[in-house]
Amino acid sequence: MAPVSNKEAEAGLKAELPSIETFANQFPNYEITVEIPEFTSVCPKTGLPDFGKITVRYIPGKQCLELKSLKMYLLAYRNLGIFYENAVNRILEDVVKACRPVSARVIGEFNPRGGIKSIIEACYPRKKT
């Protein structure tokens, strides 16, 4: 099997996606959890569809995510070639950019393929390594 190329490894990271809208937060110190049980993207190596559940958990700062725009943003992944790891990290980066939360976590639980199930988690603020 050929190794993954840089083009495949970076696929989807710079694709233009719909913007995520926000609205003014009215309360301090609470957590919002949004579950997307039918997330779909495309494997950039095989071209086969990937299915999974995305969970976005965040403590809002001054802004909250508007759900219809978040839905349209996530639906855009349906035809996007992107690895699981990149999808989860890109979603986190785009959520943070949109609403500047106090903290956020994106969890991707992807359906088994070839007997392997993947769960990817990305957190903000990022831990320094």
N, C-alpha and C positions, 0 to 999 in steps of 0.2 A: 504494500500500500504506500502511495506517495505521501510525503510529509505535507502538513498544512502549509500553504503559502502565506506570505504576509498579506496578500490581497484577501484571502479567505479569512485570516485572523482579524483583519481590520474591517471586514464587511459590515455595513450597516451603521458604523459608528458616526459617520458624517452625513448620513441620509437626511434629507429634509422631511420633517414630520410636522403634523398639525401642532399649533401652539396649545399649551395648557393654560386655561384662564383661571383667575382667582377671584375671590371676593374678600372683603374686610372681615377679619376675625373679631368677634365680639366678647370673647371670654379668655381668661388666662389658664394655663396649666391643665390641659386635658389632652387626651390622645384620640386620634381618628384612625380607624382601620378601614381600608377599602379592599375588598377581595374581587378579583377578576378570575372566575373559575374556568373560563373558556379562552384563555390566551393562546394565540397561534402566531407562529413565525415560520421561517423557512431555514433549513440548514444550508449554509453557503457552500458546503463541500459536496453534499449529495443532492441538493435541490428538493429534498423531501420535507413535508410539513412537520413541525414540532408543535406539540400540544402541552399545555400545562396550566398551572394556577399561579397568578401573581398576587401577592399581598403587599399593599403599601400601608405602612404604619408610620404616623408622624405626629409630633407635637407642634401645632401651628404657632407661628410667631404672629405677625400682623396680618397674614393672609392665609386663607384656606383654599384648597383645590376645588374648582368647580367641576362637578362630576360628568356632565355631558361632554365637556371639552376633553376631560381625561379619557373618557370612553372613546372618543374619536381619535385621540392620540394613540391609544393602545390598539385600536382596530387597524391603524396604519402598519403595524408590525406584521399583519396577516400575509403580506406579499414581500416582506423584507427579509433578505438573506442576512442572518446574524446568528452568531453562536449564543448559547444560553447565557454564558458568563457576561458577554458584551451587552445582551439585552437587559439583564438585571442592573448592571452598572450604568448603562445609558439611561434607563428609566429613573434610577436614583438621581443622576446628575440633572436630568430635565425637571424632575419634581423639585429639587433644591433650587434650581435656577428660577422656576416659576413662583414658588411661594416662600422661599427663605425660611424654612421651619427651624424650630429650636433643635429638633433632632428628627431623623427619619431612618427607616429601615425598609428595604425592598427585599422580599423573599420570592424566589421563583422555584416552584416544585414542578418539575417536568416529568411527563409520563414516561414510563420505561420504554426504551428502544434497545433491542438486542439484549434484553435482560438487565439493563443498567438504568437506574433511576438517579437523576441528578437534582440536588437541592442547592441553590446558590443564594447567599445572603450578602447584601451590601448595606453599609451603615454610614450615616452622616451625623455628626462630623466624622471624617475619616480618621482612623487611628494612625499615628505616625509610626513608621517602621524603622 
